[in-house]
Amino acid sequence: MSRTRTALRRAGAVTALTAAGLLAAAGVASAHITVHPDSYAKGGTDGVLTFRVPNEEDNASTTKAQVFLPTDHPVLGVLVHPQDGWTAQVTNTKLKTPVKTDDGTITDAASEITFTGGKVAPGQYEDFNVAFGQLPDDTDQLTFKTLQTYSDGKTVRWIETPSGGQEPENPAPVLKLTAKGADEGGSSTTSPAGTKGSVSTKPTASASDSTARGFGIAGLVVGVLGLASAAFAVVRGRSTGSRAE
């Protein structure tokens, strides 16, 4: 009888630890600050970018988010959507290289957007919508380095870029820019700032990867639970058999 109880306790412990580890890994993977959609056509106009800021702390709230926009490949015509409880401050910077557009030459552009005044509690996230007039057409991606400050004074620097094919610990949000006209499945929608934008409704590669990863983790958890159940049945069967003898 003691062997049976010991085996059952071990099976239960292994199951709990394995499931907890898998779920913890899933939580960490989804805690990064990201930009949505994760891709847009080069030179895209009148659209919206959403910066998703999740809280990855257990005992502190996010109280500030600073998004830095690249000025070597500037995003033109930035407008910030009003957010309940939050104040957004846009900082403009004079461009080293002015940008020529159909409406004239642009000499300055947004370089930083700071969101303050609100709170993102543990286990929650906040979406900050930023409308733009035009994206650059001379680069393949835009990196938005971001600082996230918590109520306990901690600041997480989401500023790292991938190196050697591995995802860094604190990756910066990255928007991929595709060839013009490559935005498949795009549809015209009214942005939160009241502009018309072409926002892709087709799931992006990262979204598909995240979904697949989620299903994979769920499958592993189910598999572990199944193995534990089988072990329980075998041990129980042996115990019953020994009593019958």
Secondary structure as UniProt FT lines:
FT   HELIX           2..29
FT   STRAND          34..36
FT   STRAND          39..41
FT   TURN            42..43
FT   STRAND          45..54
FT   STRAND          62..68
FT   STRAND          79..80
FT   TURN            84..85
FT   STRAND          87..101
FT   TURN            102..103
FT   STRAND          104..120
FT   TURN            122..123
FT   STRAND          125..134
FT   STRAND          141..143
FT   STRAND          146..150
FT   TURN            151..152
FT   STRAND          155..158
FT   TURN            164..165
FT   STRAND          174..178
FT   TURN            180..181
FT   TURN            184..185
FT   STRAND          186..190
FT   TURN            192..193
FT   STRAND          196..200
FT   HELIX           205..244
//
